[in-house]
Amino acid sequence: MKKSFTYLLWAARLVAAIILLQTLYFKFLGQPESVYIFSMLGVEPWGRIGSGVVELIASVLILIPRTSWFGAALGLGVMAGAILSHLTVLGIDTLGDGGYLFFLALVVAVSCATILWMTRFQWGIIVYRFGQRLSGKQTVKPVSR
């Protein structure tokens, strides 16, 4: 593997994981900004705590090279929900932050998408084989004697 590929993959992993881990402070300790956001969405406190747990799991999986693709998929799903919430309910500027939280969600989403693209050969085989099993096709033909 080329060094530039490895460096870019690790940069995407670290950016996504650091931002996801940093926001846990606000979610788990019930900071007013976080409580406001999830109250506006109508899912306070369980949505706040649940999303925090999912983000914690995603960030840990992202930092493990073998599971980074799964953590990135999980993180991208959570960020898709966050971005959609900002665009539909919360607005881009939440509590006068100038769009900072929306920007962080975009950065994490782009980082997770980058991880998924760069690890597509790891998870692509798994998805392909899973699709074959669902369709009833065998991956390897049995040897007949």
Secondary structure, DSSP 4 states (H G I P E B T S, - for coil): --HHHHHHHHHHHHHHHHHHHHHHHHHHTT-HHHHHHHHHTT-TTHHHHHHHHHHHHHHHHHHSGGGHHHHHHHHHHHHHHHHHHIIIII-SS-TT-TTHHHHHHHHHHHHHHHHHHHTHHHHHHHHHHHHHHHHT--SSPPPP-
